[in-house]
């Protein structure tokens, strides 16, 4: 969609998430104000993917100076391991065609950076009071929201997590079944948590998270007291005359996308496959730490002054237990096989965890501006790479670049959406005999939610249908 809007545009993974940001833009707030309000609403409307117990990354462009910085508020591993307190158990998530083992429990939780991240973004960039930005999400949590078909699907996949304890089951399920589409999810305690964030009372939430961990997990007051936001210089890549700002180390995604962009020859499907395969084969040299991949959602905003914020957040899937009195789960990032493959406390102490999340900003030669990012686990890098190549090398408009078919290559295995043109599909499946063809667009391939301020001052945005995306232009 395009329009000669005067205020801005937002794209996100839920109508309420995008709507919260749009309302802020409508009231005169800037892109970061809007993103903060949307992050709070995502905790309410997208509870499988976002929560105050998680963390993320925000790529922010200052409209006045053009400077771009990355705010890293991702999770940090605990400062000490407490093997006797490592309360962890395994569940199996059902994706329909396959199941996957996840580890949950208090022993899987790393230090959350969500509250500190919102505070940092607000201090550095916001123009509206935090309480005002949090109020719509707090109200929605208390009044309740209608569960969409997509959110019901996500809840069904991780139902063993959402029903792992009586308190969680009482919130997310009735008689053991998660809330059906059209049903109401009401979480007044989460409303209290969001209101506390608005009041700057982070200590209340931290104390409750620590209480959950007592004698069962690794987190202590010291972990929260010493947690620090990291303001990083983005990884800057020039491609087809544009400057692309990617998530830098210790994140894995930016370096893998940069590698693929550096080696791609041409712009057709076979060229993209070869570049993705090269990035995957060089993966070990591009990664410093085990990366956390799962349970992500993304928000992109740009305003009329050229301020932009692309922010991706994750809570893993949650550790299965609600934080007492506050209605959300802490992350289960330490439960990922890539982080702790043998479940015996092998994760590094007091380290910022790596991630495939990659909120990105593109400054084009003609003065236009794009903010994009994606959910999608380890497929995030492939999803963003596809959109960048199609926009910058093929000349696709944003919406067409997001809608176009995708592939993902890992360990020599090709996953591919089956609506590539027939000659390309045949060539790719011949090159990669180990492959799986998906007949339709699928959330497996991420959800790229992108926005643009075009050279003429108009706005465009598109929310990826693979993940129930919504874009709103505010006029």
N, C-alpha and C positions, 0 to 999 in steps of 0.2 A: 504494500500500500504506500502511496506517496501523497504528500499534501504540502502546500505552502504554509506550514504552521509557523507560529511566532514563539512557541515556548519550548518545544522539545518532543522527544519520542522515547518510549521504553519498550523493551521486549523481555519476556520472562516466561517461566514454566507454569503459570497458573493465572487465571483471570483476576483473582484477588491480589496476587503479588504484583502484577502489572498495574492494576488499578490503584493500589496504594501509592506507587511511584507517580502515576499520572496525576493523582489528586495533589501531590506535593508540587509538581511542575505547574499545575493549574493555579495554585495559590501563590506562585512566585518563587518557589524554592529552586535551588540549583540541582545539578545532576547527582551530586553526592547526597544532598538531603533526600532526594527521591530514592536513591539506592539504599540508604539506611532504613527508610520506611518500608521498602520492599523486602529487605532482609528480615525485618521483624515479622512481616506478614507471611513470608515463606515458612517461618517456624510454625505458624498456625495452619496454613493452607497446604503445605508440603511437608508434613511432619516426618515422613520416612527419610527425607533428604536433608532437612535443615532443622537445627535446634540450637539453643544457647549452650549446649554441651559440646559443640563441634568447633570448627574453625574454617578458614578459607584465605582467599587472596583477592585484593582489589587493585586493578590497574586504573590509575586516575590521571586525567589530563587537565591541567589548568588552562582555561580558555584565554586568560590574559597573556600569559608568557609562552604557552605552548609546551611547557615542561611536563614530562610524564614520569610518574613514580609508581612503584609497586609496594603496596602495604601488605606485608606477610603477617597474617594473624592465624596461621595454621597451628595445629597441635604440636606440643612438645612432649617428648618422652619423659617419664618420671625421673627424678634425680637419684632415686634408690629403688632397688628391686627387693621385694619382700616375698620370697617364695612361699612362705607359710601362709601368706594372705592372698595368694594368687587364685581367686575364686573364678574359674572359667569353665564353661561347658560348651558343647558342640550342638548346633542345630542344623537342619537342612532346609534350605530355601528351595521352593519349587517354581521353576521357570516354565513349566509345561513340557518342553522338549528335553529338559535336563534339570538336575538338582545340583546344588552347590553347598558344600559344608561351610558354615560360618561359625566363628567362636564369639561368644558373648559372655556377659558377667562382669562384675566390678573390676576383675583383674585384667580386662582388655582395654581399659580407659586410659588415654593420654590426657595431658593438661589441655583444657579448652582455651582457645584464644578468641572466641566469638565476642564476648562482652568487651574485652580489651580492644578488639578490632573496631567495633562500632564506636567506642569512645575515642579512639585515635582518629578515625575518619571524621568524626564530628568535630573534634578539636582543630584539626588541620584544614577542614574544607567547608564545614556546614554553615548555613545562615539561619536556620530555624532551630529552636530549642529541642533538645533530645526528648523531653516529655511529650511535646506535641507530635514528634515523629513516631513515637511509640504508641500513642493513644489509639489510633485506628486498629492496630493489630491486637492490642490488649482487649479492646471492645469486641472484636470479632471472635477472639478465643472464648470470651465469656458468653456471648450470645449464641455462638455455634455457627458452623459453616456446613454447607451441603457438600458431601463427598462426591467428587467427579468419578466417572468411569475409570479414568487413568489412575487417579489416586487409589481407588479401590483395588485396581490391578496390582499396584505397588504394595499395598498393604497385604494383599493375598499372597504375594511372593514371599514376603518376610513375616507372614502370620506367626510362625513359631517364635519370633522375637517379640512381636506385639502382644502375644499371649503368654509370654514366658513366666510372668508373675501375676498374682491375682489383681494387683493394682493396675498393671498395664492392660490386662484383659478387660477389666471393668471400663477402661477408657476407650479402647479401640475395638472391642468385640462384644457381641451379644450371643450368649450360649455357644461361645467358642468360635463363631464366625465373625470376621471383620465387618465393619460397617459397610452396607451395600451402597451402590450409587444412588444418590438422592437422599440418603440417610444423613442425619445430623451428627457431626463431631463437635462436642462441646467440651471445652477444657478450661474452666475458670482458674485453675491453679497456674496454668501457663500464662493466662492473663496477668496474674499477680507477678510472675517472673518478668514479663515484658515491662510491666509498670515499674518494677524495681530497677530495671535497666534504664528506663527513662528518668528515674530519680537519681541515677548514679550510685545506687545501693548494691554494687556488685558483690560486696562482702556477704550479703545475705545469701546470694546464690552460691558463692564459693563455699560458705560454711555448710550449706545443704549438700553440695557435691562431696565435700570431704566427709560428711557424716555417712553418706552412702558407702564410701570407700573403707570406713573404719573396720579393721580386722579382716577385710575381704579384698582390698585392692591396693594399688601402689601409690596413689596420689595422697599427698599431705598438704598442709597449709603452706609449707615451704615452696612447693611446686607452683602454687598460684601466686605467692608473694614475689617470686623471682621471675615469673613469666614476663617476657618483653616482646613488644611489637617490633618487627624488623621493617624498616623502610629501605627498600632495595632499588638500585638502578636497574631498569629493565634490560633484558637482552635485546639489542636493537639490530635489526636485519634489514638490508635494502633488497627489494625484490621488485623488478619491473618499474623502477622509479619511485616506488612507495617506500616509506619507512614503517616497519612493523615492530611493535613493542611487545615482547613476549616475556613470560614468567622466567626469571633467571634462576640460577642455582641457589639453593639446593633442589629446587623443583626439577623434575626430569623432563617435563613436557616441552618447555621452550627450546631446550637444546636439541631434542629429537625433531621438532618441527623445523628448526633452523637448519639442521643437517639435511633434511629432506628437500627443503627449498634450495639449498646450495648445490645439490647433486642432480636435481631434476633436469632432464633434457627433453624439451617439448612441453606439451600440455595435455596430451590425450590420456586415455585411461591407462594404456600400457606404460607411459612415462611416469604417471603418478604411482602406479604399482611398483615400478622399479625403485623409485625414490623412497617409498614407504618401506620396502623390503630392505634397502640399504640402511635406513635409520634403525630398523629392528635388529639387523645383524651387527650393527655397531653399538647396540644398546648398552652393553656392559661398560664400554669406555665413556659413555655419556652420563652414567649414573654414579653418584657418590654414596647414596644411602638407599636402603630399601624404601620403595615408594608405596604410599597408600592410595588406592584407586577408587574405592566404591562409593556409592550413595551421594551423588552430587547434583546440584542444580545451579542455574546461572541467571544473572540479571544484567542487562545492558541499558544504559541511559546516556543520552546526550541532550544538552539544553541549548538555548538560542545564543548563549555567549561562547559556545565552543567548549564548555566544560564537559568532560565525559567520564563515566565510571563503568567499567566492566568488572563484575564481581562474581566469583564462584565460591560456593560454600558446600561443606559436607559435614555430616555427622556419622559417617560410616553407615551403619543401619541402626545404631543405638545399641547399648549394652544389655538391653532387656529389662532394666529396672528403672522405674521412675524416680527422679530426685525427690526426696520427701518434701511435700508442700508446694512443689513448683511444676509438676506436670510434664516434665521432659526427661529424656534419657541423656546420659553422657555418652560420648562416642565409644565405639569399640575398635579403634584404629590399631591397637596392639594385638588384636585377634586375627589380623590378616596374615595369610600364609607367607606373603612376600616379606612381611615385617618380622615375623616370628615363626619360621617354618616348622619348628619342632615342638612348639608350645613349651619351651623350657627356659624362658627368660633370656633369649638371645638378643633382644633389642638393645641398641646402644643407649647408654644413660644420658639424660639431660641433653637431648639432641632435637633440633627442629626436624620433623619428619619431612621426607620428600613427597612429591605428589605429581599426578598427571594433570591436575587442574591448570588451566592456562588462559585466564582472562587476557584479552589482547586488544590493542588499539592500533589502527592503521591511519597514518597521515598520507594522503594521496598527493600526487604531483599537482593536481588542479585545485588544491586547497580543501577538498572534501575530507570528511573524517568518518571512520567506521569504528564501532566498538562491538566486539563479538566475544563469545566464549561458549562453553558447552558443558553439560553433564555427560556421563557416559563411561566412567571407569577408565580403563586403559585405552579405550577407543577415542578418548578426547583428542589425542594428538592427530589421529587420522581425520577426524571430523573437521577440525580447524584447518588442517592442511588442505583438504579438498576445497573448502570454501575460499581460502586465500588464493589458491592456484586458479580456480575458476573465475574469481573476480578480477585478479590482477593480470593473469596471463591470457585468459580466454575472453575477458571483457564482459562476463555475465553480470547483470544487476544482482544486488544482494539476495532478493527473494529467490531468483532462479538458481543462484549458487547454493543456497541452503536446501532447496527442494531436490536438487540433482542427486543421482545415485552415489552411494559410497561403498568403499571397501575397507577392510582392515587386514593387515598381514602381521602375523606373529609366529615366530618359530617355523617359518616356511609354510604355515597354513593360511589359506586365503578364505576370509568371510566376505561375501559380496552380495549386494542387493541386486536382484535379478532383472532390474529394468534398465541396465546399461544396454546400449545398442548391441544387437546380436553379434556382429563381427568382433567387437571389443570383448564381449562376454566369452565368446569362444576362444579368443586368443589368451585371455587371462586364465581361464580354467585349464587350458593346455599348458601354460607356463607353470601353473601351480596345481599339479595333479591332486594334492591334498587340499580340498576346498569344500566349502558349503555355500550353496546358493539360497538366499532368502527371497521368497517370491514378492514381498512387498516391503516398503519402508518400515523400519523397525527401530524401537528405542535402543536396541543393542548398539546402534551406530551413533549414539549421542543425541543431543538436542541443542543445536546451535541457535541461540537467540541473539540476533544482531540488530543494530540500529546505525543510521547514518545521518550526518548533516551534509547535504550535497553542496556543490560549489555555488549554486544559486541561492543558498540559504534555506531551501526546502528540506524536509525530513523524510526519511524512509525507514521502515522497520519490518522485521519478519520474525515471528516465533515459530520454531521448528515443530511441525505437526507430529514428528516422531515422539516428542515428549510434551504434547498438549500445549505447545507454545502459543503465546498471545503477544501481539504488538499493538500499541496505542500511540497515536500521534495526538499531541495536546495542542489545541489552538485556542 
